[in-house]
Amino acid sequence: QLQASGGGLVQAGGSLRLSCARSGSLLKIDTVDWYRQAPGKQREVVASITSGGSTSYAESIKDRFTISRDNDWTVTYLQMTSLKSDDSAVYYCRIQGAYDPWTPTDAWGQGTQVTVSS
């Protein structure tokens, strides 16, 4: 189970840190992603981190957002800086991994609203 938190209302140019807390045990985690969906738009991936620690970012948020995790993958973070009104959206975390060698998992958190005022 995933619980996303940390969203809120912030002025343009401000910062927020989102958290995605995982509960339950997994045999392995392949990737954790942060997605966002603005009203009337498709959900898009903004940042990803792999089990090996490799990260990737959407071009629109590159150099402004940073994805990271704690040592045991219990919490994954999205540090957002220099926020713009275009960053306003509901942000979701997603985890892909496996409970055991025969049972993969692909789970989503419930979303946290980020609103950037100009």
N, C-alpha and C positions, 0 to 999 in steps of 0.2 A: 504494500500500500504506500502511496506517495501523498505527501501533504505539502503543497506550495504555499508560501507566505512571503510577506515583505512588501507587497504592493501598496500603492497609496497615491496621494495627490502630491505632485512636486512641480515647482516652477521650472521653466525651460532653463537649461544650464545646470540643473541640480543633479543629484545622484540618489540612487536607491540600490539596495542589495536584496535580491530575492534569494530565498532558501527553498530547497526541495528536500524534505526529510523523508527518509525511507524507513519503514518498519517491516519486520519479518526477515527471515534469513533467505539468502540466495546462494546457490553454489558458485555462480559466477555472474559478473556484470560485464556486458560487452560495451555498451555506450549509455551515456546519459545526455539527453538533449533538452534544450530549452526552445520552445516554440512560442509564437505569439499570433493572435488573431484580432485584427481590428474590425469594427463593424463594417459589413459589406465586403470584406476581403477574405481571401483564403488564408487558412492557417499556414504559417511559414516557419521554417526552422531558422533560428538565429544563432545558436551556438551548440557545439557538441564537444564531448570529451570521451575518449576511449579508455579502456582498461589499462592501456599502456601509457596513458597520460597525454596523448596527442589531442590537440584542440583544433577546432575549425570554426569559422565565423562567417555569417552572411556579410556581404560587402557593405550593406547599409549600416551596419553597426561596428564594423571592424575598427579597432583602435579606440573604441569608446566602451565596449562591453568586455568583460573577462569572465570566463567560466572556470570554476575551480571546485575541488572536493576536499573533504576531510580524509584522513588516512584510511578509514575503514569503509568509505563510500556510504556512510550513514546520511550525510548531508552534502548536497551539491549546491553551489552558489552561482548566482549571476550578478556580478557587480556591474552596475550601469552608471556611467558618468556622461557628462555633457548631454543630458537628455534633451530631446527635441519633441515638439508636438506630434511628429510622425511616429514617435515611439509609443504613443498611447495605444494600448491594446490589453487584452487579457493574455497573460503569460502562463504557459503550461510547461511542466516538466514531464519527461518521458524516460523510462528506463527499459532497456532491452538486455535480457540475460537469460538465466536458467535456474530453476529450482533444483534440478538434478539432471543427470545426463539425458533424460528422456522427456523433460518437461520445460520447454522454453517459456519465457514470459515477455510480455510487451505491455507495460502498464503506464497509465497516464495519471498525473495529479489533477486536482479539481480546478486549477486555474486561479490566478491572482490578478486583480485589476491594477493596471498602471495608467495613471492619467497625468499628462504633462500639460501644464497651462502655459500659454505664451504671454 
